[in-house]
Amino acid sequence: MSFITTSENIHCKLCTKGNILCKGCQTTFSNNHFQRLQQELGVQLDDLSNICNSLHNPLLSSTTNNNKQQTNLIEKIDQWEEETKQKITLVAIEARQKVEQNINEILDKRNKDIGLISDEIREIEYITISTLKLDIEIKKEINWLSMIKVVETKVNLNQLETMKPRTIIDFQSNGKWNILGCSNKTFLQYISGLNQLHFYNDNGDNDEPIHWSINEHIKDICWSSHLNQYILLTPTQLYTMNNREINQSHPIPSQSESKLLSCTCSNQTLLLSYDSGQYE
């Protein structure tokens, strides 16, 4: 509380003697009354301080409680976060296991399907190989003697009609003699001096020559529709040829030393001619 002493003619309201001015209430007091005012104001200030303390304690307690509640709330949030993480981890593990299980089931099914397909392929290969072996064995068991007959016939050349050829094949023999044979779709030429075989298709196109490595020269060539192969005749042997591959020889039994000259086929019959003698 502030006060000033004034020399003006202003006196205390209570005793009209004082000259102390209170700056707070702008009232003039005497010295005694001013001290009493101080005491009263001190009492009021103490009461006000008590009131403030009484208000501060609940506020402080409330703040403490709020802090505890906030702490509890944060702890609950942390607990919720941890529980959520655990649940997410469990869900992720379960989802991963299901995906791996589905992948394994798909792979197992695919492996089983591949195994079945492989078994079918092996079975088909086995059947194919068995069929090829059977076909080869049947061809090996062909009774060539039953196909060989000697037939004497006469042909009137005047009755033959001349037809215009569909395809003309021009080939060079290089001054060597040639043996020719043909099927419905191919034409086979043998050049003796060069020991070469040439294949021609129905358009007259020539493939790479095939080297004839047999010691005997080819005497004649004919096509067997029954065997679906060319028959190559040497003086003492018969060879079959298909798809540019020369197969094993088939010796022809003979009671004399006569050499084979020519051959021709008709269905399942093979006709051969000799330079002398007769073959039955």
Residue pairs with C-beta under 8 A, 6 or more apart in sequence:
1 22
1 23
1 24
1 37
1 38
1 41
2 22
2 23
2 24
3 20
3 21
3 22
3 23
3 34
4 20
4 21
4 23
5 19
5 20
5 21
6 19
6 20
6 21
6 28
7 19
8 19
10 19
10 21
10 28
11 17
11 18
11 19
11 28
11 30
12 18
12 19
12 20
12 28
12 29
12 30
12 33
13 27
13 28
13 29
14 29
14 30
14 33
15 30
15 32
15 33
17 30
18 28
18 29
18 30
18 31
18 32
18 33
18 34
19 28
19 30
20 28
20 29
20 30
20 31
20 34
21 27
21 28
21 29
22 28
22 29
22 34
22 37
29 37
139 227
142 227
144 238
144 250
144 252
144 270
145 253
147 268
147 269
147 270
148 252
148 270
148 271
148 272
148 279
149 269
149 270
149 271
150 271
150 272
150 273
150 278
150 279
150 280
151 271
167 202
167 203
167 204
168 204
169 187
169 200
169 204
171 178
171 189
171 198
171 200
171 206
173 191
174 191
174 193
174 194
175 193
176 191
176 192
176 193
176 194
177 192
177 193
178 189
178 190
178 191
178 192
179 189
179 190
179 192
179 218
179 219
179 220
179 221
180 187
180 188
180 189
180 190
180 221
181 187
181 188
181 220
181 221
181 222
181 223
181 230
182 188
182 223
183 223
183 225
183 230
185 201
185 202
186 199
186 200
186 201
186 202
187 199
187 200
187 201
188 197
188 198
188 199
188 200
188 221
188 230
188 241
189 197
189 198
189 200
190 196
190 197
190 198
190 212
190 218
190 221
190 232
191 198
192 217
192 218
194 209
195 211
195 212
195 213
195 217
196 209
196 210
196 211
196 212
197 209
197 210
197 211
197 212
197 241
198 206
198 207
198 209
198 210
199 206
199 207
199 210
199 244
200 206
200 207
207 244
210 244
210 246
212 218
214 234
214 237
214 239
214 249
216 234
216 235
216 236
216 237
217 234
217 235
218 232
218 233
218 234
219 233
219 234
219 235
219 259
219 260
219 261
219 262
220 233
220 260
220 261
220 262
220 263
221 230
221 231
221 232
221 233
221 263
222 230
222 231
222 233
222 263
222 264
222 265
223 229
223 230
223 231
223 265
224 230
224 231
224 240
224 265
224 270
225 265
225 267
226 265
226 267
226 268
227 240
228 242
229 240
229 241
229 242
229 247
230 240
230 241
230 242
231 238
231 239
231 240
231 241
231 263
231 265
231 270
232 238
232 239
232 240
232 241
232 246
233 239
233 260
233 262
233 263
233 272
234 260
235 259
235 260
236 251
236 252
236 259
236 260
237 249
237 250
237 251
237 252
238 249
238 250
238 251
238 252
238 263
239 246
239 247
239 248
239 249
239 250
240 246
240 247
240 250
241 247
252 260
252 272
252 279
254 274
254 277
254 279
255 277
256 276
256 277
258 274
258 275
258 276
258 277
258 279
259 274
259 275
260 272
260 273
260 274
261 273
261 274
261 275
262 272
262 273
263 270
263 271
263 272
263 273
264 270
264 271
265 271
272 279
